[in-house]
Amino acid sequence: MAVLTVFVLLLSLILRSDSTNWCAKIEPDSSHPIPVEIGKEFTAVCVLRHTDFTADDIVWMNKTSPLPNKYYTKVNNSASSITFNVTKGNDWTLTCSARRQSYQHFSPCIYGIMLRIGYPPEKPKNLTCWSVQNCTNCPLSSDVTCTWDPGRDPIIPANYMLIGESSGKQISSAAKFEHTGKLHFDIFPHHMMVKIQVVAENVLGRVASEELSGDSDILVKTNPPTVNVSSEKAFPQSLIIFWTPPIEETYVRLKYNIRFCEVGSAVWNEVPTNEIQDHAISFRLQSLKPYTQYVVQMRCKSREDLGFWSDWSSNFTACTSEQKPSSEPDMWLSTTVSGDQRQVTLMLKEPVESNGKILGFNLTVIDGQESQRLWVHRFTDRLFQNVTFTVQSQSEIVVKVVAVNSAGESPKASLILPTIRQGLPPVKSLAWSTLDNKLLVEWEKPYQRIPLEYVIEWVSFSVPNCRDWQREPRSAAKAFIKGDLQPFVRYNVTVTPVYRKSRPNKELGEPSTVAVYLKQGVPKVGPSIKPMKVLKTSIELVWENIPLQDLNGFVTRYTVFYESADTSGSLTVEPHTQSCILKNLTSLQKYKLWAMVSTEAGSRNGSVSYVSTPKYNPGEVEMIVVFVCIGFLFFIIFVTLLCFNKREIIKMKLWPQVPDPSNSSAVQWPLEFGTRADTPKETTLGDVSVVEVDMLDRKSLCEDDKTSLAQLKKDTYPSEEHSSGIGGSSGMSSPRQSVSDSDDADSGQTTGSTVQYSSVVSGSGYKGQTPNSAQPTFARSESTQPLLECEEQSPQEGSVQSGGSSKSCSYFRRHHAESSGSNLLKLCPAEIDEQDSTEFRSAEDGEQLAALEPPQNPSYMPQQSGYRPQ
């Protein structure tokens, strides 16, 4: 076959060779792409002319890809053919070229053709045609619409033609689309035979579908009937349907189909067509629910079961009449114990089969021996009705309720609330989980007593009016919550077993509650922290609970962060805690503080606060001040006590007692008698003389005066009224500093070499007394000035002096204020006791001693100015 094809192609080339000028030529040749069926063999011949190339130099190529040599066939020395199987893909560009390596100075000889690959059209299948009504109660349209299945894509486009025939008349119409078209009759051929066929054709072939033939009713599709539905009060479980046929029976005789469902349901109930009589225009639906809305639809079709069902009619909604409730109302309650009373909140739902509009509930509450009836009006905007009343906690409560509508009352529902002491067993191990965006609650059954049923209640305090419950049978140990739970909302789910006490009474067991989330998320807001107590190394922080509507999940932890210029850190807190204390902080630092709340889904940071730690804790400054004050107080007390104990010493240091001659007293001694007969009451001091004794010249005293001075030792006469001397005290026990110490600058002598004594001598005797010339009186100063050197000798020296007459004598010089002259008094201290002070002679004895001659060179300097006033 291939050889014959090559021969024919070669012959056609030879016949056309004189009319063209070419070096190579391919047969078949066309100015348009040559159609080729995919999967079929294709043969082409390339012939060379007027060239030095031969058939051996011919190379076949598809675009730029050479074809294998096994497909080549050498026809003669100037012609070569190729036969290959066309595969699916893009269109081919087939070329033949002649070239030789040794003839590179010759241009190659090339010629090519285009191939268009594809399939012939497939036979159309499932030809369907129909005619519809263009208006209500009008005949069928003369235009017949047809659809078919064109099969696989032929790649090469095909044309489709509809061909029809009725009453021997043939009509045709080109289809605009490859799967649908219209065939136009002059009038619709009612009650006549028709034939319809579709033909598909392209460059690779032509094919026709099977013929659709039969009565013209096979093309009929009418409009749906017009429907009306009504209810009857006497028949609350039925609806009556009326309809109007869409077309006159002279054209088409119809049968009908009815379907209905409750409003909101997607499940339709169909009425069998054989239950609807021919020529009927109404039908009664029965066994419906009272006071329930139903949706009704109808359609129609040729009674001979030819043609097509019409579309369903539009929805028509009707409601059945009311009937008294056929089920008891659903009742649930919650209690709150307060002292000896219980506050009961009763929640009432309409019966599942309310069969009408519930007007309210008749409620009967039996509390011990007392019974009260209540009417609870129904509010249409609530899922259930609430009734709250208070009863004694020790009594058993029986609640009975009946739902009422316009047709009557429902069966009675009752519930017993036992006393607290009864304590009926609860469920065990209440748990929850989520599965496929549903909340699953699981529990273990009480083993002490088998419940009659379980009541699952859920409530959310973050969503208003979100409370509901459902009942589960006694065999259940888990259940999905049937309510519309929302994600990120906390619910409290309570499972309560219900026990049978006596028919129809029920009593409740102890409830078990668990908090749940259908889905947890990241909290909406974070905690806002507040510093409550700020110390130098610690800060106490508190924060408020985040509202339930903002939590979006269970809190797993709180984390408090703190950050300063030098340090940073965090502290994790348990979820049930709303405070913490940050320790080991640095004083005088500014800290940045914030808290983070975390759930299973994520975390959220709260607002930032700035707190500075102080240098001292509250009270530390006050404590330091108190301690300093207490220490200062103790110091003051100590100093005061010390001063009190050492008051004499302090007094002498701060206010030294200076001898005051005007306040000194004198003591008198008789020269020869041990005791004076008369003690003078008042002594008048005449002259005050200052005696200067040179300690270095003490031995220059006249030895002849020792006898007269020795008499002074015999008797002493103290006087408290008059004293002379440099001391300010009448006694001699406490030492006093002599005035001469302060007068050294005036006298030009030092205290180390000069000791001053005072001698008080009465010029005319003591006041109020008559001086006795036979007993001269000497006055002794009670001054505390140091004794003369002759008196300060050691006991050994004293014993030597007492054994013999002393050689040490002092010369006293007397100065009188009224005369410029001076008298010398020579005094030799012979055997004077240690307790005695310097002794003075009286004025009478001064006359006797005046005759004594002083040494030529006295060792003391005269005191010019006497005592200084104090």
C-alpha positions, 0 to 999 in steps of 0.5 A: 500500500505504501509503495502504491502511495509513493508511486501515485505521489511521484506520478503527480510530481512528474505531471506538474514538473514542467509548470514549476521551477524548483530544485526540490518538491514534496508531494502531497503539497498544499498552500494550506496545512495538510490535515492528518489524523493522529495515530495514522501513517503519513507518506511524503515524497521528495523529488530533486531536479536540476541539481547535482544532489542525489536521493542519498543527499536528502534529509527529512526533518520536523522543524529542526529535528531530523527524522530517523533514517529507518523511515526513509525509502529511496524511490530512485536516484532523485527521489526519496520518500518517508512514512511515519506514524503521526503522534499527538502534539503540535502541528508539524513542519515537514521539510526535505533538504539536499546537501553534501559536505564536498559541495559546500560552495553550492547552496542546499536545496530545501522544501517543506510543507505544514501538517495539521494533526487532529481527529475526525468528530465522534458520533454525538450521544445522548441527544435530548430535545424539548419544547417549553411554554413561553407564557401561562396557559399558552401552547408549546413553543415551535422552537425545539431546543436540543442538547447532545454530548459531542465526545472527545475534542477533535482538535480540528474544529467540527461543525454540527447540524440539527436535522428534523422531520415532521409530517414528511417535511424535513428541516435543518438548522446549524448549531452555534455551539458544539453541544446545543442548538435549536430546531425551528418548526412552523408550529409545534406538531401536537399529536404528530410523529417527529424525527430529529438527528444531529450531524458532526463534520470536519476535514477528517470526517463526518458522522451523525447521531442516532435518530430521536423519533416518536410522538411529539409529547416526547418534546413536551415540558410545560410550566409548573402548576399554580399552587395554593395551600390552606389549613383547617382549625378542625384538622390541626394535622393536615393542609389542603393543596389547590392547584391550576394546570399550566396548559389545557388538556386538549394539548397535553394531559398531565399528571402531578407530583407534590413534595413538602417539608418543614420550614428550615428543613432540607429533607423533602417528603414526596407524595406518590403520583399514584395517590393523586387522581387524574383530573384532580385539582386538590389534595390533602396532606395528613399526619402533619405536626400541629402549629408547624409551618410547611413549605409545599411545591408541585410539578407536572408531566405528560400523563403518558409518561412522555416528555419532561417534568416541569420545574418545581413551582415556587415555595408556598408556606402554610401553617397547621392549626394549634393543638394542645401540647403533647409533651411536658415542658422542660424544667431545670433549676439552680439553688443558692444556699443562704443561712437557713434559706435556699433561693431557687431559680426555676428555668422553664422551656416550652415543650418540644411538641408544644403544638401551638403558641405557649401562652404561659406556665401554671407552676405549683410549688410544694414546700413541706405542707405549704403549696402555692400556685404561680402563673408565669407569663411567656416572653417571646424574646427569651429562650426560657422563662425564669422564676425565683422564689425562696424556701426553707433549706431543711424542707423538700421542695416539689415543683410541678409545671404545666404549659398552656396554649390556646388549645389546652394544657400539656402533660405535667412535669415535676421535679423534687429538690431534696434537702441538703442533708440527703446528698444524692450521689454526683457523677465522678471524674467530670472531664472535657475535650474538643473534637471537630470544633465540638465540645465533648463532656465525659463522666463516670456513672455513680455506682451507689445508685443508677440515675434516670437521666443526666442533665448537662447545663452550660452557662457563660457569664461573659455573654449575656443570656447565654444559658441552656441545658440538654438531657442525656439518657441513663446509659450515656457516659459522654455527650457532645454539647448541642448548643451553639458554643462560641470560641474564646468564651468560657463556659461553666458546664454542669452535669447533674444526675436525675433520679427516679423517686416515684412516677412521675416525680424526679429528684436531683443529685449533687451537681458537678461543674467544670470550666471549659473553652471550645477554642482558646486564643491569645488574650485580648489585653495584658495585665496592668500592674501597679506598685503597692510597696516600693522599697530600696531593694524590693518592689511589691506589684499587684494587678487586677484580674483580666475580664473573662471576655478578654482572656480567651482561654485559661491562664497558664502563668503570669510573667513579670519583667523588670529592666533598668540601665544595668540589669534586667530579669523576669519572675514567673507567677502562678495563674491564680496569683495577682501579686508578686514581690521583686527582690534583690533590686538596686536602690536609687534605680529607675525600673521599667516594669510590665507583666505578660499573661499567657494561655495555651494559644499565646501571650499578651503583654500589659502596659508599662510602668516606671518605678524608682527605688528610694535610697532608704526604706520607709522608716529608716530615716525616722529610726536613725533620727530616733536612735541619734536622739536616744543616744544624745539623750543618754549622753546628756543624762550621762554628762548630767550625772557626771557633772552632779557627781563631780560638781565640787571639782567643776565648781572649783575649775569654773568658779575658783574661790579667791580669798576675800579679806572682808569675809575672812575670820580670825582666831585668837591665841593668848600668849601665856594662858591656855584659855581666855576667860572672856570670849569676845562677841564681836571683833573689830579689825583694825589694820590689815598687814601683809607679811612677806616671808622669804623662804630662802631667808627663813634661817635669818630669824632671830633665835632670841624670838623663839622663846616668845613665839613658843608661847603661841603654841599653848593656846589657840582661840578660833573666831568665826566672825573675824578672819584674816588671810588670803583664804576665803573659808574659815576652815583650813581643810581645803586648799585655796590659791593665795591672792599673792599668786595673782599679785606676783606681777605687782610684787615682782616676786615669784610664788616659789620664793614668796608666801604671803600671810595676813595678820589681823591686829586690833589696834584698840582690842576686840570690839566690846571687850577691854584688852588685857595688856597682861595677856596679849592676843594674836590672830591667826588667818584661816587661809589655805596658803602654803605654810612657811618652809620652817613649818613644812619640814619633815617630822625628822626636821621637826624633831630636831627643832623640838629638841633645841631652839629653832634657828629659823625665824621669819620677819614680819613687816607691818604696814599701817595705812595711816602712817608711812612708817613700818614696824617689824615683827619678829616671829619664831615658830617654836614647836607649832602643831601640824594642824595650826596655820600661821599665827598672828600676834595681837596689837598689844604684842606688836608693841613688844616686838617692835623693838626687835631689830630686823636684819640688815638685809631682809630677804622679802620685798614689801607689798605696796598695795596690799590685798586686791578686792574680790 
